[in-house]
Amino acid sequence: MSETLYDLFYKEKIVIFTSVGTFALLSTILYFFITPQYDGTVILSYSPPEQSVSSSSLGGQFASLASLSGLAIGAGEDNPRKAIAILKSRRLTHKFMEKYNLLPILYDNLWDEHNNAWISAPADTPTYWKAYSLLNEKVRSISYDVETGLIHMRIRWKNPAQAASWANLYAETANDYFRTEALKKSETNLEYLQQTLLTTPQADIRSRISDMIKQEIQKIMMAKGQKDYVFKVIDPALVPEKKSTPKLFIHILVGVLLGTLSGIIFVIIRKFNNAHKLNNE
């Protein structure tokens, strides 16, 4: 009667159990050598300033004036997906890393703090271009919940205090970025409208231009007066007390699975080798 796989595995159970125990032990040992990572998560609400000027509410010559001055809002500037794209953008990320001098922290193994210099070869010296990939792929995570309209921004780092601080500071940097862009646009619009007002003789158009000037002034005041200009902080990141990775249970489970698989493969290969030798004899 031929031996089934169950019979084979039962007969070789000591080999399989030994493999399981060995891999589980190795996974457990490896767990203690992995640097713990902590998650600092800030929850944001995308709430752009109210837009009160629309090109669709303007007629004829006035609509053209709004379009020329960049006041039309039909381009989707309040699109949350565009805001998410800017949050993930290289430009904003570079601003954040530059502002808080993160390169020596992100690459602390290549930084000589005593001499305030890089210890790596010039070709391997960290740059903001390289750091963007590191931050975007391994450190920062941004997700948008369509149902709630909330943005979850997570910073995963080995220092729990820095993880929470960076998450909050990144939100602050993003608001500063949008505020600066809005101020530039409104100031440009204001300058254009004021110049146009001086050269426009028609009373009705002058009146409308004056209204637009007031609206631009309101936008400037709003941008300067609101701390959470575009992203309202619903829940700021707190210093995490528990690490996110690694997880001991996951490590042991992976070790058990790998050990079981390795033991089974070893037993099957040895069985076929022994059978092959018997056939040759």
Buried (B, 14 or more C-beta within 10 A) or exposed (E): EEEEEEEBBEEBEEBBEBBBBBBBEBBEEEBEEEEEBBBBBBBBBBBBBEEEBEBEEBEEEBBEBBEEBEBBBEEEBBEBEEBBEBBBBEEBBBBBBEEBEBBBBBBEEBBEEEEEEBEBEEEEBBEBEBBBEBBBEEBBBBEBEEEEEBBBBBBBBEBBEBBBBBBBBBBBBBBBBBBEBBBEBBBEBBEBBEEBBEEBEEEEBBEBBEBBBEBBEBBBEBBEEBEBBBBBBBEBBEEBEEBBEBEEEEBBEBBBBBBBBBBBEBBBEEBEEEEEEEEEE
